[in-house]
Amino acid sequence: MVVALDHSGGQLKQFSYGNGITFSQLLNTRGLPDRRSDKYGSSITLDYQYDYDQNGNLVALSDALGRDLDESMQQDAQLKRAA
């Protein structure tokens, strides 16, 4: 059985995959994803922090587990570069 929980604005808050991993998402004050994580039991398998510019464009995705999987983005009207 899959149970999904939503934030008050309708964005996905938490659900469990069929393999037992639980996805969770925290939102910032603008309703954008702030942190997303996957857990299997008490083990965190994925944990990303999201950072945005003043226009709400994603500029960085940081691996909170320290595995050197960070990403940065530059944007104007369109995505110019992702590294």
Secondary structure, DSSP 8 states (H G I E B T S, - for coil): ---EEE-TTS-EEEEE-TTSEEEEEEE-TTSSEEEEEEEETTEEEEEEEEEE-TTS-EEEEEETT-SS--EEEEESSSEEEE-
